[in-house]
């Protein structure tokens, strides 16, 4: 049993997720976004202990709030090794390129690395890691039961852009068709931007990556 709260943060309207277990005492954060004031206020209001920050990838709009949340909650950060150095390098995380949106952003290194097939046991739940590159080389998705946190890989009737450094349209489509579309159609998708969807809905209705017969 889990509870999922969504916080739309920063100038790019990034979805940050606060996930708590049944008792409501322990939580994790997925993609703390930028300007995480609303998220931190909710954490303090509920009095939850945050055990970890999980990053789907290291673009600035998803990792910009890492240091504030890590310092406030005293929790470790997890990211795929292919983007470990993006946290400390504004050129790689994109914040240097978007000067009209943000100042250059960097954080300290992550404490833990993520890899394909890894199972994270946090807050009494299991989060299975799928390496889903394409939007960025180290993009991952997290599956917990019938809930999938897809970052910027799969959106409702859309997909992540592939024109940023390290992006690959072929890899993105392979990730979606070869991994995400292999999941149960009932799996609910919580994307990095925009509304929720399901795997089954996207297999039928996504104009970019339709199911292959």
C-alpha positions in Angstrom: 0.0 0.0 0.0 1.4 3.4 -1.0 0.3 7.0 -1.3 1.6 9.1 -4.1 1.5 12.9 -4.1 2.5 15.0 -7.1 4.1 18.4 -6.9 4.5 20.5 -10.1 7.7 22.4 -9.6 9.9 25.0 -11.4 9.7 26.9 -14.6 9.4 23.7 -16.7 6.5 22.3 -14.7 8.3 19.2 -13.6 6.5 16.5 -11.7 8.1 15.7 -8.3 6.6 12.7 -6.4 6.4 12.1 -2.7 5.7 8.5 -2.0 4.8 7.3 1.4 4.1 3.8 2.8 0.9 2.8 4.5 1.7 4.2 7.9 2.6 7.5 6.4 5.8 7.7 8.5 8.4 7.0 5.8 8.8 8.4 2.3 10.9 8.7 -0.8 11.1 11.5 -3.3 11.4 10.9 -7.0 12.8 13.9 -9.0 12.7 16.8 -6.6 12.6 19.3 -9.5 13.5 23.0 -9.0 12.3 25.3 -6.3 11.0 22.5 -4.1 9.5 24.7 -1.4 6.0 23.2 -1.8 7.5 19.7 -1.5 9.5 20.5 1.6 6.5 22.2 3.2 4.5 19.1 2.7 7.3 16.8 4.1 7.5 19.0 7.2 3.7 19.2 7.5 3.3 15.4 7.5 6.4 14.8 9.6 7.6 12.0 7.3 11.1 10.6 7.3 12.5 10.7 3.7 14.7 7.7 3.2 15.9 8.5 -0.3 15.8 10.7 -3.4 15.5 8.7 -6.6 16.4 10.5 -9.9 15.0 9.3 -13.2 17.7 11.3 -14.9 19.9 14.4 -14.2 18.5 17.2 -16.4 18.4 20.4 -14.4 14.7 20.6 -14.1 14.6 17.2 -12.3 17.7 17.5 -10.1 17.6 21.2 -9.3 16.1 20.7 -5.8 18.3 17.8 -4.8 20.6 19.6 -2.5 17.8 21.4 -0.7 15.9 18.2 -0.1 19.0 16.2 0.8 20.1 18.7 3.4 16.6 19.2 4.9 15.9 15.4 5.1 19.4 13.9 5.5 18.8 11.3 2.9 20.9 9.8 0.1 20.6 10.3 -3.6 20.4 7.5 -6.3 21.2 8.0 -10.0 22.4 5.9 -12.9 26.2 5.9 -13.2 26.0 7.2 -16.8 24.8 10.5 -15.4 26.6 10.6 -12.1 28.8 13.5 -13.1 25.9 15.4 -14.5 24.9 16.4 -11.0 28.2 18.3 -10.5 28.5 19.7 -14.0 26.1 22.5 -15.2 27.2 21.9 -18.8 26.0 18.3 -18.7 22.8 18.8 -16.8 21.7 21.5 -19.2 21.4 24.4 -16.8 24.3 26.2 -18.6 22.4 26.0 -21.8 19.1 27.4 -20.5 20.3 30.7 -19.1 16.9 32.3 -19.7 15.3 29.8 -17.3 17.9 29.2 -14.6 21.3 29.9 -13.3 23.9 27.2 -13.6 23.0 24.4 -11.2 25.1 21.7 -9.5 24.9 19.4 -6.5 27.2 17.2 -4.6 27.7 13.6 -5.9 25.0 11.0 -5.5 25.5 8.4 -2.8 24.3 5.4 -4.7 24.3 4.1 -8.3 21.3 2.6 -10.2 21.5 -0.2 -12.7 19.2 -2.3 -14.9 17.2 -4.9 -13.0 18.2 -3.5 -9.6 15.5 -3.8 -6.9 15.5 -1.1 -4.3 13.9 -2.0 -1.0 12.8 1.3 0.5 10.0 2.3 2.9 8.9 -1.3 3.0 8.3 -1.4 -0.8 10.2 -2.6 -3.8 11.2 -0.4 -6.7 12.5 -2.2 -9.7 14.9 -0.2 -11.9 14.7 -0.3 -15.7 17.4 1.4 -17.6 15.4 3.3 -20.3 17.9 5.5 -22.3 16.9 7.7 -25.2 15.9 11.0 -23.7 19.2 10.9 -21.9 21.8 8.1 -21.6 21.2 7.3 -18.0 17.5 7.6 -17.9 15.8 5.1 -15.7 12.2 4.2 -14.8 11.0 2.9 -11.5 8.3 0.2 -11.2 6.6 -0.3 -7.8 3.7 -2.8 -8.1 1.5 -1.3 -10.7 2.9 2.2 -10.5 5.6 3.3 -13.0 7.6 6.5 -12.7 8.9 7.1 -16.2 10.7 10.4 -16.0 11.0 12.0 -19.5 10.8 8.7 -21.4 7.0 8.2 -21.8 4.3 10.8 -21.5 0.6 10.7 -22.1 0.3 10.6 -25.9 3.9 11.8 -26.2 7.5 10.9 -25.6 10.7 12.6 -24.3 12.7 14.8 -26.6 15.8 13.3 -28.1 17.6 16.3 -29.4 19.6 17.1 -26.3 23.2 15.9 -25.7 23.2 12.2 -25.3 19.7 11.7 -26.6 18.8 9.0 -29.2 15.5 8.5 -30.9 16.3 4.9 -31.6 17.3 4.2 -28.0 14.1 5.9 -26.8 11.8 3.8 -29.0 13.7 0.6 -28.0 13.3 1.5 -24.3 9.5 2.1 -24.7 8.7 -0.9 -27.0 11.3 -3.3 -25.5 10.7 -2.6 -21.8 7.8 -0.3 -20.9 5.3 -1.9 -23.4 6.3 -5.3 -22.0 4.7 -4.4 -18.7 1.1 -5.0 -17.7 -1.2 -2.7 -19.7 -2.8 -1.8 -16.3 0.4 -0.2 -15.0 -0.2 3.4 -14.3 2.5 5.8 -15.6 3.6 8.8 -13.6 5.7 10.9 -16.0 8.2 13.7 -15.5 5.8 16.2 -17.0 2.0 16.3 -17.6 -0.8 14.0 -16.6 -0.8 10.4 -15.7 -1.6 7.6 -18.1 -1.4 3.8 -18.4 0.8 1.5 -20.4 -2.2 0.1 -22.2 -3.5 3.5 -23.2 -0.2 4.5 -24.7 0.2 1.2 -26.6 -3.0 2.1 -28.4 -3.0 5.9 -28.5 0.5 7.2 -28.4 1.1 8.7 -31.9 4.9 8.4 -31.6 5.4 4.9 -30.4 2.5 2.7 -31.3 2.5 -1.0 -30.3 4.2 -3.2 -32.9 2.2 -6.2 -34.0 
